[in-house]
Amino acid sequence: MSIIGKGLPVPVPGTSLADALPKLSPGLNGGLNGGSSAGVTEANFTGRLASAIEDVASAQNNAASLTQAYEMGQEQDLAKVMVSQQISSLGFHLTMNVRNKVLSAYKDIMNMPV
């Protein structure tokens, strides 16, 4: 009896956690293996965070320019304007949620008894 087509998950070769661990970035892999690579991981995290914030800012600027162009009659595609606004909004809300989670984790750590 085949389970394919009945809505049950089918395992895909090469997608297990054990297969994914060797493919992790050097900073994360070193941390899992007990190596000391805190500087690499910190720089990697900082770079990714800065890149994500720049991407959100770029999406917001793009949405603002498309909105202004539509209001001035230069852009005719309303769907394009609305999609860019939604992408901008989702990126902003995601950034705020990440910030809130980081602050919550910081507060939890600071309130831990020593």
N, C-alpha and C positions, 0 to 999 in steps of 0.2 A: 504494500500500500504506500503510495507516494504522498508526501506532505506538501509537495510543491503545488501551489495554486490554492491552498486552503488557508492562506493568511498567516501561516506559521513562519517564523524566521528560519532561513536556511544559512548555515555557517558558510562563510566565504573563506577559502584558504588564504593565509597570509594576513588576516585581519585580527588576530588575537593579540592580547596585551604582550605576551612573550615575544611575538614577532615585532611589535612596535617599539619595545624598549631599546634595542640596539640602534634604532633610527633616530633617537632623540638627539637634540642639539648637544654639543660637547659640554656646555655649562650645566645643563640639567642631568645629563648622563653621569657626569662626574659627581654631582650631588647625590645621585642614587647609589653610586658605588662607593661612597664614603670619601671621595677625593675632595680636595680643597680648591674650589673654583668659584668662590663667592664673588670675587671681583668681576669675573666673566658673566656670571648670572645677573649681577646687579646692573652692569652696563647693558646687557641684553634686554632686561626688563625696562630700564629707563629709555632705551632706544625705541622699543616697541610702544611704550606709553606715549612718548613724544610723537612718534609717527602716527599713532591712532588719533591723537588730538589734532595734528595737522590735517589729517584726512577729514575729520569732522568739520574743522574750520573751512577747508576747501569746499566741502559739500554745502555748507551754509552760504559761502560767498557765491557759489554757482547758483544756488536757489534764489538768492537775492538778485543777482544780475538777470536771471531768466524772468523773474517776477517783474522787475523794472522794465525789461524789454517788452514783455507782454502788455504792461500798462501803457507803454508808449506806442504800441501798435507795431513794433518791430518783429515780435515773435507771434506766430499764428497758431502754434500747436499748444493748446491749453493742457492737454494730457501730459506733455513733456514738462510743463511748468509745475503741474500738480505732483507728478512723480518726483521731481527734484526736491520739492518742498517736503514730501513725505520721507524721502531718504535723509534729508537734512534733519528733520524732526526725530526720526528713529535713531540716528547717530547721536544727536544731542541727548536724548533720553537714555540711551545705552551708556554714554559717558557719565551722566549724572548717577546712574545706578551703580556703575563701577566705583565712582568716587564715594558714594554712600556706603558701599560694602567695605571699602578700604578703611574709611573712617570708623565704621562699626567694629571692624577687626582690631584696629588700633586701640579703640576705647576698651574693648574686651581684654586685650593684652595688658593695658595699663591698669586695669582694675583687678587683675589677678593677684592673689596674695603671694608673697614671696616666701 
